[in-house]
Amino acid sequence: MPPLGDMRRHYWLVLDMARLAGVDLVAAFRDGRIDNKSWAAMVASCRMCGDVELSLIHISEPTRLGMIS
């Protein structure tokens, strides 16, 4: 199994990807729509991804990859 990515980096990647999808994770957490376990699972899943560079492209150039028209 490859090593997990940096926790802080992936925390911010999760927030940025959610924002691009129109989701406010902080508000969802505050309102009780997601809990600590769900938030941690999202970050853990992101940390296991082997294609961080593609996520960074999505975040920096969402129209290039068709995420936003």
C-alpha positions in Angstrom: 0.0 0.0 0.0 1.4 3.4 -0.9 1.9 5.9 1.9 -1.0 8.3 2.6 -0.7 11.9 1.5 -0.3 14.8 3.9 -3.4 15.2 6.1 -3.5 19.0 5.9 -3.1 19.1 2.2 -5.9 16.7 1.6 -8.1 18.4 4.1 -7.9 21.5 2.0 -8.3 19.5 -1.3 -11.5 18.0 0.1 -12.8 21.5 0.9 -11.8 22.9 -2.5 -13.3 20.0 -4.4 -16.6 20.3 -2.4 -16.7 24.0 -3.1 -16.4 23.4 -6.8 -19.3 20.9 -6.6 -21.3 23.6 -4.8 -21.1 22.0 -1.4 -20.2 24.0 1.8 -18.7 21.3 4.0 -18.2 23.6 6.9 -21.9 24.6 6.9 -22.9 20.9 6.5 -20.9 20.0 9.5 -22.1 22.9 11.5 -25.7 22.0 10.6 -25.2 18.4 11.6 -25.6 17.0 8.0 -22.2 15.4 8.2 -20.4 14.2 11.4 -16.8 13.9 12.4 -16.6 10.3 11.1 -17.9 11.3 7.7 -15.6 14.2 7.4 -12.6 12.1 8.4 -13.6 9.4 5.9 -13.6 12.0 3.1 -10.2 13.2 4.0 -8.9 9.6 4.4 -10.3 8.7 1.0 -8.6 11.8 -0.6 -5.3 10.8 1.1 -5.4 7.4 -0.5 -5.9 8.8 -4.0 -2.9 8.4 -6.2 -3.8 11.2 -8.6 -3.5 14.4 -6.5 -2.2 16.3 -9.6 -5.5 15.8 -11.4 -7.4 17.2 -8.4 -5.1 20.2 -8.4 -5.9 20.7 -12.1 -9.7 20.4 -11.3 -9.3 23.1 -8.6 -7.1 25.5 -10.6 -8.7 25.0 -14.0 -12.3 23.7 -13.5 -13.5 24.8 -17.0 -10.6 22.9 -18.7 -11.8 19.6 -17.4 -15.5 20.3 -17.8 -16.3 20.7 -14.1 -17.8 24.1 -14.7 -19.1 25.4 -18.0 
